[in-house]
Structures are given as C-alpha cells and as structure tokens.
Amino acid sequence: MKSLLSYELNNDNPENKKRFIKNLFDDIVPTYDLLNHLLSFGTDKLWRRRIFRLMRPVKDARALDLCCGTGDLSLLIHRHGAGVVSLDFSLNMLAKGKQRKTLRGYCVAADASNLPFRDSSFNAAAIAFGIRNIPDLKNFIRDVHRVLEPGGEFAILELVRPRSRFIKAVYAVYLNKLLPLIGGLVSGKWTAYKYLSGTIRTFVDPDDLKLMLEQGGFRNVKLHPQTFGVASIIVCEKA
C-alpha cells in the first residue's frame, strides 16, 4: 500500500496504479469540490484564475482541459471564450461536472496519456491538480505535445513542496497531520487523503518537470511559484 500512496514514475507498466487512482477518485466525488476549496483555504480558485494571466488569450481557441475532475478549470476556459474539451478517466467526476453545469463543452472519458485526438487538434491545453495522478508522465507529455498545434501553449497547475525551510516545516505538519485528518473526517475516505498527502511529498520537483517538458519537445518553459511556493504554475509551448 505504501507505493500506491506515493508518486512513482512508471512509463512501462502503470496500469495497476492507474486502476487504483481511478477507483479512488470515483469514490470521493460527493465531497471532492468541498474539500478542494476547504483544504486550500479557497486559494485553489485564485490559482486557477492566474493561469489565464500567464497564458496568451484563449478566446476562440480550441482548448483541452486534462484530468478535468468536475470542471472548475473547464468553466474558466469556457468563460474566457474558448471551445473546451474536458477529459477525465473518472465517469463519476464527469457526471458530477455535468450536474454542476461546470462542464459546458464536449466531455471525454479517457486516459490522459493516450489521448483520443488527432495530431495538432488543439491551440491550448491545461491541467490543474491532475499531473500528480499520472504515473506514466513521459507518455503523457509526449501525447499532449502531439495533440497541440505548433506554438500551442500548455499550462500546468500543481501542488508542490515549498523551498523555504520555515514554510516547508509548517507545510509538513499540514500535509502529514491536518490534510489527511480533515479529508478523512469530511469524506470518510481516509486512504484517498493519505494518497493526496503522499503524492505531494513525493511528486517530481518542478525543476525536474521543466526538464522533462523540454526533453518532450516544449520550449519557453516558465515556472511561476504560488503562495509561498506551495503550488506552481508552469507554462510552456510546443516547439
């Protein structure tokens, strides 16, 4: 169970981990949105909005929201005037997004590392709080690069480990104690929030992710730390 609750890069045989993650997210749908906002003290909304300050305008673009969950980012993309396709491997998440009316465009249930789209189908792509759930990260980067048109932008928003020693110490208490406790009490799904905490502690460092993106064919990769470094927005474009 320990390996399932931490992030492990696995491009060759990720099926078992993906099955575990999909089942986990299917189970937490009823309290997913409440806990997202509660556990981030509402700053997750601010971080999503900041993505659009760092990207080129998406008005009239064809945009792909990867690992869309219940659609908070998809709704913002729609409000910025893009035609949005929302993709997630959890049908329960997509159904909840349709119920909330945050998923306004076309929805696809599929694996983000094996995208069912033609080459150069999109002008822009984004993923918020989802890349940490993708074990075959190199495959994912390769396929996002494939479906973007040349010059198309890709934005990533993810929770990361802060660099400041003081913030890191405070954040460790939050990750190890408070987050699993609050998440478990509210949702009743203790394993899910131990997983969330574990993957934040063990996910790829932003600098290493930057290198992976460059090796995968992206250029102008820019890191934008958020809120004392507990989250990061990465924006890049297809070379």
C-alpha positions in Angstrom: 0.0 0.0 0.0 2.9 2.4 0.7 3.9 2.6 -3.0 0.2 3.2 -4.0 0.1 6.2 -1.6 3.2 7.9 -3.1 4.1 9.1 -6.5 6.2 6.7 -8.6 7.2 7.4 -12.2 6.4 4.4 -14.3 6.1 4.7 -18.1 6.2 1.0 -18.8 3.6 -0.7 -16.6 1.3 1.9 -15.0 -2.0 0.0 -15.2 -2.3 -1.1 -11.6 -1.5 2.3 -10.3 -4.0 3.9 -12.7 -6.7 1.5 -11.7 -6.1 2.3 -8.0 -6.3 6.1 -8.7 -9.4 5.8 -10.9 -11.3 3.9 -8.2 -10.1 6.3 -5.6 -11.4 9.4 -7.5 -14.7 7.6 -8.4 -15.3 7.2 -4.6 -14.6 10.8 -3.4 -16.9 12.6 -5.9 -19.6 13.6 -3.3 -17.2 15.7 -1.2 -14.5 16.4 -3.9 -15.3 20.0 -4.6 -16.0 21.0 -1.0 -12.7 19.5 0.2 -10.7 21.1 -2.7 -11.8 24.5 -1.5 -11.6 23.8 2.2 -8.2 22.2 2.2 -6.6 25.0 0.1 -8.5 27.7 2.1 -10.0 28.8 -1.2 -6.7 29.6 -2.9 -7.2 26.9 -5.5 -9.7 29.3 -7.1 -7.2 32.1 -7.2 -4.5 29.8 -8.7 -6.8 28.6 -11.5 -7.6 32.2 -12.4 -3.9 33.1 -12.5 -3.3 30.5 -15.3 -5.0 32.9 -17.7 -2.8 35.8 -16.8 0.2 33.7 -17.7 -1.0 32.3 -20.9 -1.9 34.0 -24.2 -5.6 34.8 -24.5 -7.6 31.7 -25.3 -10.6 33.5 -26.9 -11.8 31.5 -29.9 -9.1 28.8 -29.3 -9.7 25.1 -29.2 -8.6 24.2 -25.7 -8.2 20.9 -23.8 -8.7 20.5 -20.1 -6.9 17.4 -19.0 -7.8 15.5 -15.8 -10.7 18.0 -15.6 -12.4 16.5 -12.5 -15.8 18.1 -12.0 -14.8 21.0 -14.3 -13.7 24.1 -12.3 -10.9 24.9 -14.8 -13.1 23.9 -17.8 -15.7 26.5 -16.8 -13.0 29.2 -16.6 -11.7 28.2 -20.1 -15.3 28.5 -21.4 -15.8 31.9 -19.8 -12.6 33.1 -21.4 -14.2 32.4 -24.8 -12.5 29.1 -25.8 -14.2 26.0 -27.2 -13.2 23.5 -24.5 -13.0 19.7 -24.5 -12.9 18.3 -20.9 -11.2 14.9 -20.4 -11.0 12.7 -17.3 -10.9 8.9 -16.7 -13.5 9.1 -14.0 -17.0 8.9 -15.3 -18.3 9.8 -11.9 -16.3 13.1 -12.0 -17.6 13.9 -15.4 -21.2 13.2 -14.3 -20.9 15.5 -11.3 -19.4 18.2 -13.5 -22.4 17.9 -15.9 -24.7 18.1 -12.9 -22.9 21.2 -11.5 -23.0 22.8 -15.1 -19.3 23.5 -14.9 -18.7 21.2 -17.8 -20.2 23.2 -20.7 -18.4 21.7 -23.7 -17.6 18.3 -25.0 -16.6 15.7 -22.4 -14.4 12.7 -23.0 -13.8 9.7 -20.6 -10.2 8.7 -21.5 -6.7 8.2 -20.3 -4.7 11.4 -20.4 -1.6 9.5 -21.5 -3.4 8.0 -24.5 -5.4 10.9 -25.9 -8.1 10.0 -28.5 -7.5 13.1 -30.7 -5.7 13.7 -34.0 -2.3 15.4 -34.1 -2.4 19.2 -33.8 -6.1 19.3 -32.7 -5.8 22.0 -30.1 -4.4 25.5 -29.7 -4.0 25.2 -25.9 -4.1 22.6 -23.2 -4.1 22.8 -19.4 -4.1 20.5 -16.3 -4.9 21.6 -12.8 -4.1 19.3 -9.8 -4.0 16.3 -12.1 -0.5 15.7 -13.3 0.4 14.2 -9.9 -2.1 11.4 -10.7 -0.3 10.3 -13.9 2.4 7.7 -13.3 3.5 7.4 -17.0 4.5 11.1 -17.1 6.7 10.9 -20.2 3.9 9.2 -22.1 1.6 12.0 -21.0 4.0 14.8 -22.0 4.5 13.1 -25.4 0.8 12.9 -26.1 0.0 16.4 -25.0 2.8 17.6 -27.3 1.3 15.5 -30.2 -2.3 17.0 -29.9 -1.2 20.6 -29.7 -0.6 22.6 -32.8 2.9 24.1 -33.2 3.2 27.1 -30.9 0.3 25.9 -28.8 0.5 26.6 -25.1 0.4 24.1 -22.3 -0.3 25.1 -18.6 0.2 23.0 -15.5 -1.1 23.9 -12.0 0.1 21.6 -9.3 0.7 21.5 -5.5 4.5 21.2 -4.8 6.9 21.2 -2.0 8.0 24.8 -0.8 11.7 25.6 -0.8 11.8 27.8 2.3 12.8 25.8 5.3 10.3 27.5 7.6 7.4 27.1 5.1 8.5 23.6 4.4 8.4 22.7 8.2 4.9 24.3 8.6 3.6 22.7 5.4 4.9 19.3 6.5 2.7 19.4 9.6 -0.3 20.3 7.4 0.4 17.6 4.9 1.2 14.8 7.4 -1.5 15.6 10.0 -4.2 18.1 9.1 -4.9 17.3 5.5 -5.4 13.5 5.9 -7.4 14.2 9.1 -9.8 16.8 7.7 -10.1 15.0 4.3 -10.8 11.7 6.1 -13.3 13.1 8.5 -15.3 15.0 5.9 -15.3 12.4 3.1 -15.0 9.2 5.1 -12.3 8.2 2.6 -9.1 8.1 4.7 -7.0 6.4 2.1 -7.8 9.0 -0.6 -6.5 11.9 1.5 -3.4 9.9 2.7 -2.8 9.4 -1.0 -3.2 13.2 -1.7 -0.7 14.0 1.0 1.7 11.3 0.0 1.9 12.3 -3.7 2.5 16.0 -2.8 5.5 14.8 -0.8 6.9 12.6 -3.5 5.9 14.1 -6.9 8.5 15.2 -9.4 10.2 18.5 -8.4 9.1 21.5 -10.7 12.7 21.9 -12.0 12.8 18.2 -13.0 9.4 18.5 -14.6 10.6 21.6 -16.5 13.5 19.4 -17.9 11.1 16.6 -18.8 8.9 19.1 -20.7 11.9 20.4 -22.6 13.0 16.9 -23.4 9.5 16.2 -24.6 9.6 19.0 -27.2 8.3 22.0 -25.3 10.1 25.4 -25.2 10.0 28.6 -23.2 9.1 26.6 -20.1 8.4 29.1 -17.3 7.9 28.3 -13.6 5.6 30.5 -11.5 5.6 29.7 -7.8 2.4 30.5 -6.0 1.6 31.3 -2.3 4.9 30.8 -0.5 5.8 28.1 -3.0 3.1 25.5 -2.1 1.9 25.5 -5.6 3.4 26.1 -9.0 2.1 27.2 -12.4 4.2 26.0 -15.4 3.5 27.5 -18.8 5.3 26.3 -22.0 4.7 26.0 -25.7 5.1 23.3 -28.4 8.2 23.9 -30.4 
